[in-house]
Amino acid sequence: MEPLPAYPPLVPLPETIPVRYTDEEAGYVTVRPVVRQTFRLEELLDMILSVAGKDVTRVRQLLHSGTIVYHFFRYSWTGFDVDDAELAAALAQFPDPDPARPFSPAQCTLAILESGGVSPRHLMELDRDAGSRRRMFRKRSFWERLLEIAGNENIQYHGYSYGRRADIYRLDLDGEIAGQITEALERLAPRGLHIVLGTLPAAASILFVCPRAEVSRQQVARP
């Protein structure tokens, strides 16, 4: 029988963690300057949650490994092990997914067209400001009509994104819904938004991003 791996003794969660980070370029060997920064515990956990979700076991593994890739940067620190109960208490301060939370068009700030398949890809993002630009002589914007269509259809709660600090809702597209969106684009959207027309045929769903108003956690000073 192989011996079990040796783990360092459990330690209390530190209040601050020295962190190093540098560019992460897949497929290339590069020499990049290493930047050092001190993170508060909640800042490091916030970044880890953006990658791993609110899974105590997975978060504990990442704290132990002492490395994570986030937004094309590799962050590293001296790994440490903590008690699951203490870690769970620390994670309790972060929001949980809430499937009972109704879709609120007024809070939606971003629409993401997504492909189908086992591993969906984000095809394009349309933010509220761009979508709200009005075509000349039109009283409504494409954004208003898009959210109206979403609200009238069977939009589903899709989870909470720690990276975006938002609840995500998914609208699956069929021929009828895609037709409504196409009609709205042609009638209401200025020419600059017609790029959506070229992307729509490849999209299987649209994700609507709705930040939670009560989430005001200080952003980590990341590059």
N, C-alpha and C positions, 0 to 999 in steps of 0.2 A: 504494500500500500504506500502510495506516495505521501510524503508529509504535507500537511496543510500549509499554505503560504503564511508567512509570518507578517502580522500587521503591527504597526506601532501602537502603543497604548492609546486609549481614548483620551482626548483633551477637551477642555471646555471650549466652546466656540469663541474665537478671538473677536475683539471689537474692530480691529483693523488688520489688513493683510497686505504686505508688500507684494506688488504684482509687476511683472515685466511683460512687455508686449512688443511685437514686431510684425512686419508684413508677412502674410502667408500667401505664397504664389505656387499653386499646384503645378507640378511638372517642371519646375525650374529650381536650380540651386542658386540662391542669391545671398548676398551679404547685405543685411539691412541694419541700421542702427537700432539698438535695443533701448526702449524707453521704460523708465521705472516710475511707478505711481503707487500711492497708498490708497487702497480701497477700504471703505467701511464695509463691514460684514454684509449689510443689506444691499450695498451696491454690487458686491460680487455675487450674492445670491440672485439678485435681479437679473444679471447677465446670464447666469447659469440656467435660470428658469426659462429665459428666452430661447434657449437651445434644447433643454431637456424636458420642459414642462414640470408640473408640480408633482414629482415622483420622488419620495424620500429616498428610496434605494438608489435611484439613478443620480440624484444630486449628491448623495453621500459618496458614490463612486467617483464622481468628478472632483469633489473636494479632495479625495484621497489621491487621485491621479495628478492633480496640480496643473492641469492644462486644459484649454478649451479654445476652439476656433470660433470667432464671432465676427461677422461682417468683414471677412478676409484678413483679419488680424488674429495672430495666435497669442493668447494670454497664458502666462504661467506663473506659478507661485509654489512655495514649499508645501507639498501635500500634507494633509493631516486627517485624522479620523475622529469622528464625533459620535456621540450616542444618538441613536435614531429618535428617541423621545425628545431630546434637546433640539435636534434639527427640525423635527416636526413642529415644535413650538415656535421656532424661528420662522418657518415657512407659513405659519398660520396668519402672519401679518399680511401676506400677499393674497390677492383676490382668488376666488375659486370660480370655475365655470358655473353658469347658472342657466340651465335649459329652460327654466320657467320665465326668464327675462324676455319680455315681448320686444319685437323689432320696433325700433323708434326711428323713423326716417329723419327726424330733426337732428338726431345725434350722429347720423351716418356721414363720414368724411371721405370715404374712399370706396370705389368699386373695382374689383379685380376680376378680369376675365380669365377663366381657368380651363385648361384642356381636360379631357376625360382620361380614362385608363387607370391602371393600378397606381401609377405615380404621376398625378396631375402636375402640369407645369403652369406657372403664371404667364399668361400670354401678353397682358398689358394691364396697366393700372390707370384709372381715371379718377382724379381727385375732385372734390366738390367744387373748387374754384374754377377749374377748367370746364367741368361739365355744366356749370351754371351760366357760362357765357351764352348770351342770347343772340339768335339770328335776327337780323334787321326786320323790324315790323312784327316781331313775334312777342306776345305777352308772357309766354311761358318758356322755360328753358328745358333742354333735353334732360338735365339732372332731375328736375321736378317730375317729369313724365316717367323717367326710369324708376324713381322711388315709388311712384304711384303704381306702376306695373308690378313692382316687387311686393308692395303691400297688398295687392289684390290677389296674388298667387300664393301657392303653398310654400312660403319661404321657411327654411328650417334652421334652427340653432345649430351652429357648427363648432362651438367651443370658444374658449378664451385664449387670446394671444398675449403672452407676456411680453413679447418683443414689441408689439404695437400698443400694449396696454388697452386692449379693446375686446369687446365681444364680436364674434364673427357669425354672420348669417349666410346661408347658401341658398341660392335660387337655381334649381336645375332647369336647364333650357330644353324646350321642345320646339317643334316647328311653329306652333301658335305664338308662344312667348317671344321667340326670336323674331317672328314677323312683326309683332307689336313694337319691339325695340328698333327694328329696321325702319319701320314707318315713322317712329319718333325721331330717329336720326335724320332721315331725309326731310322731314317737315320742320324740325325745330333746331337742329344743330348747325352752327356755323361751319364753314368749309373745313376749318382746322380740326374739327372733331370727326370728320368723315373717315379718319384712319380706323375708327372703331368698326366701320362697315367691313373693312378688309380682315379684321380679326374675328368678328362675330361668327362666321361659318365654322371656325375651328374650335370654338368655345363650347364646352359642355355645361358650364355653370358660371354663375357670377357670385363672388364673395363680397358681402357688404360689411365694411369695417365700422364699428360703432364704439368709439372710446367711452369709457365710463367716466362720468363727470366727477365722481368722488375720488378717482385715482389721481393723486397729485404728487406722487413720489418724486423726489429730486432725481433728475437725469444724471446718469454717470457721465463723467467727462471723458468720453471715448473718442478716438480719432474718427 
